[in-house]
Amino acid sequence: MGKVFSDIAVSADGFATGLNQREEAPFGDIDENWLHAWMFETYDENRAEVDAIVDSGATIMGRNMFGPVRGEWDRDWRGWWGPNPPYHGPVFVLTHFSHDPIEMEGGTTFHFVTDGIHSAMEQARAAAGDQNISIAGGATTVNQYLAAGRLDELRLHVTPCILGAGERVFDGVPPQALERVSVRAASLVTHITYRPVRE
């Protein structure tokens, strides 16, 4: 069986987004390059980490990561990524509002799960088979799976900035030990992989 992992870029103070996320500013009132320039401006230096982000048989994400629509689905939103999202497999979106699956180019299909994180995990595991499952984010979704003990590996990509407020990794997660698996410093980011210690 594959592992359940999460890759998430965070500021030095642990935030994965700033305040006031909206359609014009998916990461809130911040310069998005502060968190993600390493993925694009220095891709060759970080190729292994970038490629590993979508190395899974299924993906789970929160509704805020999927898009800016809140409440009932009142418009034809199909994600931030254009007609060919990078996932190329099933993506399970956590939401309180039902929605028919959305099939995209390249093999990505968004499925909408209304009965919680454990149901999403069961569906993702059935879809992924022996492959890995990625918890894509945002921070609230990662925190829920970490708090529930369902995350095998947490890969933080720590960028040299301070956001001061927003959505923070580890908020609401109970005390627990983490094993540091690896650390690699690059020019615009430090990659740290943790594994929760299970007794």
Kinemage of the C-alpha trace (Angstrom):
@kinemage 1
@onewidth
@group {chain A} dominant
@subgroup {mainchain}
@vectorlist {calphas} color= white
{ca met a 1} P 0.000 0.000 0.000
{ca gly a 2} L 1.285 3.456 -0.873
{ca lys a 3} L 1.906 6.187 1.677
{ca val a 4} L -0.193 9.263 2.376
{ca phe a 5} L 1.895 12.397 1.989
{ca ser a 6} L 1.483 16.135 1.804
{ca asp a 7} L 3.646 18.764 0.126
{ca ile a 8} L 2.970 22.316 1.183
{ca ala a 9} L 4.909 25.558 0.801
{ca val a 10} L 4.961 27.710 3.922
{ca ser a 11} L 6.482 30.944 5.136
{ca ala a 12} L 9.129 30.949 7.856
{ca asp a 13} L 6.307 31.523 10.372
{ca gly a 14} L 4.328 28.558 9.046
{ca phe a 15} L 1.606 30.133 6.923
{ca ala a 16} L 0.525 28.550 3.625
{ca thr a 17} L -1.646 31.526 2.617
{ca gly a 18} L -2.159 35.096 3.677
{ca leu a 19} L -5.405 36.761 4.698
{ca asn a 20} L -8.370 37.471 2.388
{ca gln a 21} L -8.175 34.626 -0.130
{ca arg a 22} L -10.347 35.388 -3.155
{ca glu a 23} L -10.506 34.817 -6.886
{ca glu a 24} L -8.172 37.706 -7.739
{ca ala a 25} L -5.740 36.641 -4.994
{ca pro a 26} L -5.832 32.854 -4.444
{ca phe a 27} L -3.177 33.094 -1.709
{ca gly a 28} L -4.594 36.204 -0.095
{ca asp a 29} L -3.001 39.615 0.354
{ca ile a 30} L 0.593 38.498 -0.219
{ca asp a 31} L 3.054 38.286 -3.070
{ca glu a 32} L 2.507 34.681 -4.229
{ca asn a 33} L 6.134 34.524 -5.381
{ca trp a 34} L 7.194 34.617 -1.738
{ca leu a 35} L 5.794 31.090 -1.331
{ca his a 36} L 6.147 29.574 -4.786
{ca ala a 37} L 8.990 31.198 -6.751
{ca trp a 38} L 11.169 28.158 -6.018
{ca met a 39} L 8.819 25.983 -8.106
{ca phe a 40} L 9.137 28.146 -11.203
{ca glu a 41} L 12.133 30.481 -11.082
{ca thr a 42} L 14.498 27.744 -9.837
{ca tyr a 43} L 12.682 24.658 -11.132
{ca asp a 44} L 15.862 22.870 -12.232
{ca glu a 45} L 17.295 23.218 -8.737
{ca asn a 46} L 14.092 21.798 -7.209
{ca arg a 47} L 13.002 19.379 -9.929
{ca ala a 48} L 12.834 16.324 -7.666
{ca glu a 49} L 10.648 18.071 -5.089
{ca val a 50} L 8.339 19.613 -7.688
{ca asp a 51} L 7.890 16.311 -9.527
{ca ala a 52} L 7.181 14.476 -6.253
{ca ile a 53} L 4.223 16.767 -5.500
{ca val a 54} L 2.006 15.026 -8.074
{ca asp a 55} L 3.537 11.544 -7.800
{ca ser a 56} L 0.367 9.879 -6.542
{ca gly a 57} L -2.491 7.692 -7.628
{ca ala a 58} L -5.099 10.005 -6.077
{ca thr a 59} L -5.240 13.464 -4.526
{ca ile a 60} L -7.348 15.009 -1.764
{ca met a 61} L -7.822 18.759 -1.389
{ca gly a 62} L -10.033 21.218 0.447
{ca arg a 63} L -12.664 23.247 -1.314
{ca asn a 64} L -10.743 26.497 -0.865
{ca met a 65} L -7.818 24.975 -2.771
{ca phe a 66} L -10.152 23.950 -5.576
{ca gly a 67} L -11.566 27.439 -6.024
{ca pro a 68} L -13.047 30.645 -4.626
{ca val a 69} L -16.732 29.628 -4.756
{ca arg a 70} L -18.291 29.539 -1.268
{ca gly a 71} L -21.649 28.138 -0.253
{ca glu a 72} L -23.799 26.497 -2.910
{ca trp a 73} L -22.206 25.910 -6.311
{ca asp a 74} L -23.623 28.894 -8.187
{ca arg a 75} L -21.227 29.013 -11.145
{ca asp a 76} L -19.317 26.706 -13.482
{ca trp a 77} L -15.951 26.731 -11.715
{ca arg a 78} L -13.461 24.076 -12.887
{ca gly a 79} L -10.405 24.789 -10.719
{ca trp a 80} L -7.477 27.220 -10.868
{ca trp a 81} L -5.347 25.172 -13.250
{ca gly a 82} L -6.973 25.585 -16.668
{ca pro a 83} L -8.283 22.736 -18.851
{ca asn a 84} L -5.388 20.353 -18.069
{ca pro a 85} L -4.670 20.326 -14.294
{ca pro a 86} L -1.375 18.796 -13.135
{ca tyr a 87} L -2.925 15.883 -11.214
{ca his a 88} L -3.694 13.506 -14.109
{ca gly a 89} L -5.811 11.258 -11.903
{ca pro a 90} L -8.746 11.351 -9.483
{ca val a 91} L -8.950 14.334 -7.131
{ca phe a 92} L -11.319 14.255 -4.145
{ca val a 93} L -12.481 17.716 -3.060
{ca leu a 94} L -13.796 18.127 0.494
{ca thr a 95} L -16.973 20.213 0.532
{ca his a 96} L -20.312 20.594 2.310
{ca phe a 97} L -22.182 20.991 -0.983
{ca ser a 98} L -22.721 18.173 -3.478
{ca his a 99} L -21.521 18.537 -7.067
{ca asp a 100} L -21.320 16.187 -10.031
{ca pro a 101} L -17.804 15.025 -10.974
{ca ile a 102} L -15.871 17.257 -13.365
{ca glu a 103} L -13.734 15.543 -15.997
{ca met a 104} L -10.766 17.532 -17.291
{ca glu a 105} L -8.071 16.997 -19.906
{ca gly a 106} L -5.090 14.806 -19.083
{ca gly a 107} L -7.001 12.314 -16.948
{ca thr a 108} L -7.912 14.571 -14.005
{ca thr a 109} L -11.421 14.107 -12.618
{ca phe a 110} L -12.612 16.170 -9.645
{ca his a 111} L -14.938 14.252 -7.305
{ca phe a 112} L -16.762 16.138 -4.549
{ca val a 113} L -16.959 14.506 -1.110
{ca thr a 114} L -19.544 15.771 1.364
{ca asp a 115} L -19.148 13.225 4.181
{ca gly a 116} L -15.750 14.115 5.602
{ca ile a 117} L -12.063 13.384 5.527
{ca his a 118} L -12.314 9.664 6.271
{ca ser a 119} L -14.725 9.058 3.409
{ca ala a 120} L -12.439 11.012 1.088
{ca met a 121} L -9.519 8.869 2.228
{ca glu a 122} L -11.445 5.636 1.602
{ca gln a 123} L -12.389 6.782 -1.902
{ca ala a 124} L -8.837 7.929 -2.626
{ca arg a 125} L -7.400 4.620 -1.386
{ca ala a 126} L -9.794 2.658 -3.606
{ca ala a 127} L -8.802 4.799 -6.591
{ca ala a 128} L -5.046 4.801 -5.887
{ca gly a 129} L -4.634 1.079 -5.213
{ca asp a 130} L -0.963 0.522 -4.282
{ca gln a 131} L 0.059 4.055 -5.285
{ca asn a 132} L 0.568 7.018 -2.966
{ca ile a 133} L -2.156 9.446 -1.929
{ca ser a 134} L -1.408 13.173 -1.867
{ca ile a 135} L -3.097 15.564 0.572
{ca ala a 136} L -2.649 18.658 -1.553
{ca gly a 137} L -3.914 21.292 0.861
{ca gly a 138} L -4.674 23.853 1.935
{ca ala a 139} L -3.261 24.026 5.414
{ca thr a 140} L -6.621 23.325 7.095
{ca thr a 141} L -7.015 20.080 5.157
{ca val a 142} L -3.442 19.009 5.909
{ca asn a 143} L -4.021 19.786 9.598
{ca gln a 144} L -7.185 17.664 9.678
{ca tyr a 145} L -5.401 14.607 8.316
{ca leu a 146} L -2.389 15.185 10.574
{ca ala a 147} L -4.652 15.516 13.624
{ca ala a 148} L -6.503 12.320 12.644
{ca gly a 149} L -3.244 10.373 12.358
{ca arg a 150} L -3.798 9.685 8.652
{ca leu a 151} L -0.651 11.367 7.276
{ca asp a 152} L 2.494 9.270 6.792
{ca glu a 153} L 4.816 12.004 5.533
{ca leu a 154} L 4.738 15.802 5.683
{ca arg a 155} L 7.004 17.671 3.270
{ca leu a 156} L 7.301 21.332 4.190
{ca his a 157} L 8.864 23.706 1.673
{ca val a 158} L 9.890 26.610 3.905
{ca thr a 159} L 10.435 29.935 2.163
{ca pro a 160} L 12.329 32.924 3.581
{ca cys a 161} L 9.414 35.258 4.278
{ca ile a 162} L 7.103 36.178 7.146
{ca leu a 163} L 3.370 36.478 6.429
{ca gly a 164} L 2.198 37.237 9.978
{ca ala a 165} L -1.334 35.881 9.468
{ca gly a 166} L -3.360 33.551 7.285
{ca glu a 167} L -3.760 29.765 7.231
{ca arg a 168} L -1.030 28.080 9.274
{ca val a 169} L 0.188 24.495 9.184
{ca phe a 170} L -0.170 22.707 12.579
{ca asp a 171} L -2.994 24.938 13.899
{ca gly a 172} L -5.368 22.671 15.827
{ca val a 173} L -3.065 19.653 15.579
{ca pro a 174} L -2.575 17.907 18.944
{ca pro a 175} L 0.928 17.543 20.420
{ca gln a 176} L 2.891 14.741 18.800
{ca ala a 177} L 6.440 13.778 17.915
{ca leu a 178} L 7.783 14.093 14.387
{ca glu a 179} L 10.801 12.326 12.976
{ca arg a 180} L 12.881 14.496 10.641
{ca val a 181} L 13.538 12.355 7.577
{ca ser a 182} L 15.487 14.826 5.450
{ca val a 183} L 16.476 18.466 5.028
{ca arg a 184} L 17.764 20.102 1.860
{ca ala a 185} L 18.499 23.795 1.472
{ca ala a 186} L 18.130 25.403 -1.946
{ca ser a 187} L 18.501 29.035 -2.980
{ca leu a 188} L 14.853 30.042 -2.473
{ca val a 189} L 13.538 27.308 -0.167
{ca thr a 190} L 14.435 24.719 2.457
{ca his a 191} L 12.816 21.327 1.957
{ca ile a 192} L 12.066 19.478 5.218
{ca thr a 193} L 10.421 16.061 5.333
{ca tyr a 194} L 8.829 14.856 8.588
{ca arg a 195} L 7.266 11.536 9.500
{ca pro a 196} L 4.793 11.400 12.415
{ca val a 197} L 6.050 9.057 15.143
{ca arg a 198} L 3.404 6.434 15.847
{ca glu a 199} L 3.623 4.324 18.982
